[in-house]
Amino acid sequence: MAITEAHAGRRYPPIDPYQVTAAKIAEFATALGDENPRYRGESPIAPPTFAVVISLPAWNLLFSDPELELSRERIVHGDQRFTFLRPFRAGDVVIATLTIDKVRIRAGSELVSATVELSSRDGEQICSSQATFYHARAALA
């Protein structure tokens, strides 16, 4: 059974907690080529797009769900938005939980919107990441 509108509202289990460290923040900032001193030192904050690192295992739950029959090779990333209540800091232990918000079927393809909530182990919401992608049901030529 392929993904349908009925899958909207499906919530996946939280991923294992992710430990944010100063080393991981600095490594990510270096990969971006961003020398902002706020991303280094003893008490760094993470660049905003660091949320993707923490969110990825939650996205993998969605993409590997056999019931949905999604193929990564046929996905085009449409957009992504982040809403922050505060930045990620070294020492944070973060849990990501993904929910499918909306599924629209158009001409044999799917438009899927989903949100990953990123919260501390204590339940403090830190960030939400909302993305929409296009999934071609048939292989693209």
CORJO-V329341 format. One record per pair of residues at least 12 apart in sequence whose ideal C-beta (glycine too) atoms are under 10 Angstrom apart, sorted by sequence separation. I is the first residue (numbers start at 1). J is the second residue. If there is no record, write none. Layout:
# CORJO-V329341
I|J  I|J
This chain:
# CORJO-V329341
27|39  60|72  63|75  100|112  101|113  102|114  116|128  117|129  25|38  26|39  34|47  100|113  101|114  102|115  115|128  116|129  117|130  25|39  26|40  99|113  100|114  101|115  115|129  116|130  25|40  26|41  29|44  32|47  34|49  99|114  100|115  114|129  115|130  116|131  25|41  31|47  98|114  99|115  114|130  115|131  22|39  29|46  32|49  98|115  99|116  113|130  114|131  22|40  26|44  28|46  29|47  32|50  97|115  98|116  99|117  113|131  114|132  22|41  25|44  28|47  97|116  98|117  112|131  113|132  114|133  22|42  24|44  25|45  26|46  96|116  97|117  112|132  113|133  22|43  23|44  25|46  28|49  29|50  96|117  97|118  111|132  112|133  22|44  24|46  25|47  28|50  95|117  96|118  97|119  111|133  112|134  21|44  95|118  96|119  110|133  111|134  112|135  20|44  22|46  28|52  94|118  95|119  110|134  111|135  20|45  21|46  25|50  28|53  55|80  94|119  95|120  109|134  110|135  20|46  24|50  27|53  92|118  93|119  94|120  95|121  109|135  110|136  55|82  92|119  93|120  94|121  95|122  109|136  110|137  25|53  52|80  92|120  93|121  95|123  104|132  106|134  108|136  109|137  24|53  51|80  92|121  93|122  99|128  101|130  107|136  108|137  109|138  20|50  24|54  52|82  88|118  94|124  101|131  102|132  104|134  107|137  108|138  49|80  51|82  95|126  96|127  98|129  99|130  101|132  50|82  51|83  68|100  83|115  88|120  92|124  94|126  103|135  105|137  20|53  49|82  51|84  76|109  78|111  85|118  94|127  96|129  98|131  20|54  48|82  54|88  78|112  79|113  81|115  82|116  83|117  84|118  85|119  86|120  92|126  18|53  53|88  61|96  65|100  68|103  74|109  75|110  78|113  18|54  48|84  51|87  61|97  62|98  74|110  80|116  82|118  17|54  18|55  50|87  51|88  58|95  59|96  61|98  62|99  75|112  89|126  18|56  50|88  54|92  58|96  60|98  62|100  86|124  88|126  15|54  18|57  48|87  55|94  57|96  58|97  59|98  85|124  86|125  87|126  88|127  15|55  47|87  48|88  54|94  56|96  58|98  70|110  85|125  86|126  87|127  15|56  16|57  45|86  46|87  47|88  53|94  54|95  55|96  57|98  58|99  69|110  84|125  85|126  86|127  15|57  45|87  46|88  54|96  55|97  68|110  70|112  83|125  84|126  85|127  14|57  15|58  44|87  45|88  46|89  51|94  53|96  55|98  84|127  85|128  14|58  15|59  44|88  45|89  46|90  50|94  68|112  83|127  84|128  12|57  13|58  15|60  44|89  45|90  51|96  82|127  83|128  84|129  12|58  15|61  43|89  44|90  46|92  82|128  83|129  12|59  14|61  43|90  45|92  81|128  82|129  83|130  12|60  13|61  39|87  42|90  43|91  81|129  82|130  12|61  38|87  41|90  80|129  81|130  82|131  12|62  62|112  80|130  81|131  79|130  80|131  81|132  10|62  62|114  79|131  80|132  12|65  78|131  79|132  80|133  62|116  77|131  78|132  79|133  7|62  10|65  59|114  61|116  77|132  78|133  58|114  76|132  77|133  78|134  10|67  58|115  59|116  76|133  77|134  7|65  10|68  58|116  75|133  76|134  3|62  57|116  58|117  75|134  76|135  7|67  55|115  56|116  58|118  74|134  75|135  76|136  7|68  55|116  74|135  75|136  3|65  25|87  54|116  55|117  74|136  4|67  25|88  55|118  70|133  72|135  73|136  74|137  3|67  4|68  24|88  25|89  26|90  52|116  54|118  71|135  74|138  76|140  1|66  2|67  3|68  25|90  51|116  70|135  71|136  74|139  1|67  2|68  3|69  24|90  69|135  71|137  73|139  74|140  1|68  2|69  3|70  22|89  23|90  51|118  68|135  70|137  73|140  1|69  2|70  20|88  22|90  50|118  69|137  71|139  20|89  21|90  22|91  18|88  20|90  21|91  59|129  63|133  19|90  20|91  21|92  58|129  62|133  19|91  20|92  54|126  55|127  59|131  63|135  19|92  20|93  54|127  55|128  18|92  19|93  20|94  55|129  59|133  17|92  18|93  19|94  51|126  54|129  17|93  18|94  51|127  55|131  17|94  18|95  50|127  51|128  52|129  17|95  18|96  51|129  15|94  16|95  17|96  48|127  52|131  15|95  16|96  49|129  14|95  15|96  46|127  14|96  15|97  14|97  15|98  12|96  13|97  14|98  12|97  13|98  11|97  12|98  11|98  12|99  10|98  11|99  12|100  10|99  11|100  9|99  10|100  8|99  9|100  10|101  8|100  9|101  7|100  8|101  9|102  10|103  8|102  9|103  7|102  8|103  7|103  8|104  3|100  5|102  6|103  5|103  4|103  5|104  3|103  5|105  18|118  20|120  4|105  15|116  3|105  12|114  19|121  2|105  7|110  14|117  15|118  17|120  18|121  8|112  10|114  11|115  12|116  17|121  5|110  7|112  8|113  14|119  2|108  4|110  8|114  11|117  20|126  3|110  7|114  14|121  2|110  3|112  3|135  2|135  3|137  2|137
